[in-house]
Amino acid sequence: MVSAQDETEPINVAIIGGGIGGLALSIGLQQYSHISVRIFEAAPQFFEIGAGVFFGANAIRAMSLINPAIGEAYARISTTAGWESKEDTYFDFILGQDLNGQPAGTPVSSPQLGPHERHSTAHRAHFIDELAQLVPEEIAEFGKRLVGLTRDESRGRTLMKFADGVTYEADAVIGCDGIRSVCRDFVLGKGNPLAQPVYTGKYAYRGLIPMDKAIAAIGEEKARNRYMFLGKKGHALIFPIAGGKIMNVVAFGTSKDGKWEGNWIKPMKREDMEQDFRDFGDDCQKIFSLMENTDHWGIFDLSQDIPTFTSEPLRLLLLGDSAHACAPHQGAGAGQALEDAHILSHVLGGCRSKDDLLPAFAAYESVRRPRTRFVQHYGRRQGELLDLHWPGVGDDLGRLRQVIDGPIRDIWNCDLEAELAKAQTRMKELLAEADAAKTPVSVEH
Ligand SMILES: Cc1cc2nc3c(=O)[nH]c(=O)nc-3n(C[C@H](O)[C@H](O)[C@H](O)COP(=O)(O)OP(=O)(O)OC[C@H]3O[C@@H](n4cnc5c(N)ncnc54)[C@H](O)[C@@H]3O)c2cc1C
């Protein structure tokens, strides 16, 4: 347990939402003895969908920087490429359909990873179970859907109201409640267009295949490693999870009219998928026919122009998808929630009293907003690139090869310790300014 400073006052922090971001933050804050945490989760338990998740090198480093216990937990359940010879290959990008006289299956690019760029994948449910085990039972409240927030300034407390009528209070509230965040409405104002998720024009069919069936269908090399099948207005990716026992599949398509109607997650209709990918080759057809646990997801993100993650009057701050949800084409959203948790847990840990909360929030924002805007911007672009649709690149595979792994390397190679140092320096400056403002100025006559 880290003791932040010699003289600290107890601070209690409420976390709304126990997804990857909220759980990681709580595990980071546990290391600071003067900070007490409570997590309020709308669901009856911590939960993640049965699908795979990709973590870049930055995300994996963030885990251990938040708390070494997260890094150790992830190491227990993560999966690398099945073949040692492929461990340093980002993805094998190949044509999913015949294109410009070249048949489906033609290799396009196999970017190689540097020594600090290795990444891995996991079954989401396995990762959330590992995180949940690091959270003491007594700090978690389930079935608590936040509906209201007010501030009692006289007592310096933020009051939370939940859908079941129960209320709680805390010194500060961190909104980790995902892309459809209620907390964001309290930061930006309900009805603010910037608070609304934006449909990206893409959707995803997701599913899993037992590895033995996948190998029988498409062979061991593709099934056990990371492959991306490129096509016009659609692409599909596969990677192994669960120690190589399961193959994860995501196939992205593009809406004809740019619209998404109804629920964000729907049961998948096989005939829709067959129609969307009718031009794709044999390997993809076999993969699609074997998918189990299938869902059909509309892909939404948030505006990069959200002006702030903070409501100062409510002592409320956003983290993860509630602040900066991005399109998933770089496999980076959960990694950004982990980076947030790294910076925020340590700047909050540096608070000596409740008076330091706002400088800590501002310090967090000063490094997290530029970084997450970058990831959001390139998340959308990557979707268009992989669908052979980005202006100036299109289906020119030579040009595509040059840019396919460009900005992603900037995401992986971020120096997260330097980012924390920047945030801590900013916090010191703000605290010094606040202290100076409190010190009576002696006037010389
Ligand atoms: C198709 C697809 C593929 C993806 N693939 C990847 C990938 O490979 N790699 C990657 O890094 N990212 C990926 N992402 C993004 C990633 O899933 C998210 O960025 C990440 O899950 C966000 O975590 P979070 O904790 O911020 O939010 P969430 O995981 O959404 O968690 C929010 C939590 O808050 C709870 N909650 C919501 N409202 C309330 C309320 N009012 N009161 C209390 N609790 C509430 C919810 O029940 C939930 O538990 C993908 C996303 C999609 C859509």
Ligand as a Chemical Component Dictionary entry (heavy atoms), coordinates in Angstrom:
data_LIG
# 
_chem_comp.id                   LIG 
_chem_comp.type                 NON-POLYMER 
_chem_comp.pdbx_formal_charge   0 
_chem_comp.three_letter_code    LIG 
# 
loop_
_chem_comp_atom.comp_id 
_chem_comp_atom.atom_id 
_chem_comp_atom.alt_atom_id 
_chem_comp_atom.type_symbol 
_chem_comp_atom.charge 
_chem_comp_atom.model_Cartn_x 
_chem_comp_atom.model_Cartn_y 
_chem_comp_atom.model_Cartn_z 
_chem_comp_atom.pdbx_ordinal 
LIG C1  C1  C 0 -17.162 -4.508 -31.868 1  
LIG C2  C2  C 0 -16.211 -3.951 -30.843 2  
LIG C3  C3  C 0 -14.939 -4.484 -30.728 3  
LIG C4  C4  C 0 -14.030 -3.961 -29.814 4  
LIG N1  N1  N 0 -12.786 -4.499 -29.734 5  
LIG C5  C5  C 0 -11.871 -3.950 -28.922 6  
LIG C6  C6  C 0 -10.557 -4.501 -28.837 7  
LIG O1  O1  O 0 -10.254 -5.508 -29.470 8  
LIG N2  N2  N 0 -9.653  -3.882 -28.022 9  
LIG C7  C7  C 0 -9.979  -2.780 -27.272 10 
LIG O2  O2  O 0 -9.112  -2.245 -26.546 11 
LIG N3  N3  N 0 -11.237 -2.252 -27.303 12 
LIG C8  C8  C 0 -12.172 -2.812 -28.102 13 
LIG N4  N4  N 0 -13.441 -2.312 -28.139 14 
LIG C9  C9  C 0 -13.766 -1.171 -27.264 15 
LIG C10 C10 C 0 -13.978 -1.611 -25.812 16 
LIG O3  O3  O 0 -14.937 -2.645 -25.763 17 
LIG C11 C11 C 0 -14.430 -0.446 -24.940 18 
LIG O4  O4  O 0 -13.615 0.689  -25.198 19 
LIG C12 C12 C 0 -14.324 -0.767 -23.458 20 
LIG O5  O5  O 0 -15.097 -1.912 -23.146 21 
LIG C13 C13 C 0 -14.799 0.419  -22.619 22 
LIG O6  O6  O 0 -14.738 0.097  -21.258 23 
LIG P1  P1  P 0 -15.496 1.013  -20.180 24 
LIG O7  O7  O 0 -15.181 0.414  -18.856 25 
LIG O8  O8  O 0 -15.176 2.448  -20.415 26 
LIG O9  O9  O 0 -17.039 0.867  -20.521 27 
LIG P2  P2  P 0 -17.985 -0.416 -20.527 28 
LIG O10 O10 O 0 -17.218 -1.648 -20.790 29 
LIG O11 O11 O 0 -19.123 -0.079 -21.427 30 
LIG O12 O12 O 0 -18.512 -0.501 -19.025 31 
LIG C14 C14 C 0 -19.481 0.370  -18.521 32 
LIG C15 C15 C 0 -20.099 -0.242 -17.271 33 
LIG O13 O13 O 0 -20.963 0.732  -16.679 34 
LIG C16 C16 C 0 -22.198 0.116  -16.352 35 
LIG N5  N5  N 0 -23.211 1.189  -16.390 36 
LIG C17 C17 C 0 -23.726 1.805  -17.480 37 
LIG N6  N6  N 0 -24.598 2.769  -17.123 38 
LIG C18 C18 C 0 -24.638 2.768  -15.759 39 
LIG C19 C19 C 0 -25.342 3.552  -14.803 40 
LIG N7  N7  N 0 -26.185 4.538  -15.155 41 
LIG N8  N8  N 0 -25.160 3.277  -13.473 42 
LIG C20 C20 C 0 -24.287 2.290  -13.079 43 
LIG N9  N9  N 0 -23.595 1.524  -13.959 44 
LIG C21 C21 C 0 -23.749 1.768  -15.286 45 
LIG C22 C22 C 0 -22.392 -0.958 -17.397 46 
LIG O14 O14 O 0 -23.280 -1.963 -16.949 47 
LIG C23 C23 C 0 -20.962 -1.464 -17.575 48 
LIG O15 O15 O 0 -20.627 -2.488 -16.670 49 
LIG C24 C24 C 0 -14.393 -2.849 -29.008 50 
LIG C25 C25 C 0 -15.680 -2.319 -29.087 51 
LIG C26 C26 C 0 -16.582 -2.872 -29.994 52 
LIG C27 C27 C 0 -17.962 -2.272 -30.075 53 
# 
loop_
_chem_comp_bond.comp_id 
_chem_comp_bond.atom_id_1 
_chem_comp_bond.atom_id_2 
_chem_comp_bond.value_order 
_chem_comp_bond.pdbx_ordinal 
LIG C1  C2  SING 1  
LIG C2  C3  SING 2  
LIG C2  C26 DOUB 3  
LIG C3  C4  DOUB 4  
LIG C4  N1  SING 5  
LIG C4  C24 SING 6  
LIG N1  C5  DOUB 7  
LIG C5  C6  SING 8  
LIG C5  C8  SING 9  
LIG C6  O1  DOUB 10 
LIG C6  N2  SING 11 
LIG N2  C7  SING 12 
LIG C7  O2  DOUB 13 
LIG C7  N3  SING 14 
LIG N3  C8  DOUB 15 
LIG C8  N4  SING 16 
LIG N4  C9  SING 17 
LIG N4  C24 SING 18 
LIG C9  C10 SING 19 
LIG C10 O3  SING 20 
LIG C10 C11 SING 21 
LIG C11 O4  SING 22 
LIG C11 C12 SING 23 
LIG C12 O5  SING 24 
LIG C12 C13 SING 25 
LIG C13 O6  SING 26 
LIG O6  P1  SING 27 
LIG P1  O7  DOUB 28 
LIG P1  O8  SING 29 
LIG P1  O9  SING 30 
LIG O9  P2  SING 31 
LIG P2  O10 DOUB 32 
LIG P2  O11 SING 33 
LIG P2  O12 SING 34 
LIG O12 C14 SING 35 
LIG C14 C15 SING 36 
LIG C15 O13 SING 37 
LIG C15 C23 SING 38 
LIG O13 C16 SING 39 
LIG C16 N5  SING 40 
LIG C16 C22 SING 41 
LIG N5  C17 SING 42 
LIG N5  C21 SING 43 
LIG C17 N6  DOUB 44 
LIG N6  C18 SING 45 
LIG C18 C19 SING 46 
LIG C18 C21 DOUB 47 
LIG C19 N7  SING 48 
LIG C19 N8  DOUB 49 
LIG N8  C20 SING 50 
LIG C20 N9  DOUB 51 
LIG N9  C21 SING 52 
LIG C22 O14 SING 53 
LIG C22 C23 SING 54 
LIG C23 O15 SING 55 
LIG C24 C25 DOUB 56 
LIG C25 C26 SING 57 
LIG C26 C27 SING 58 
# 
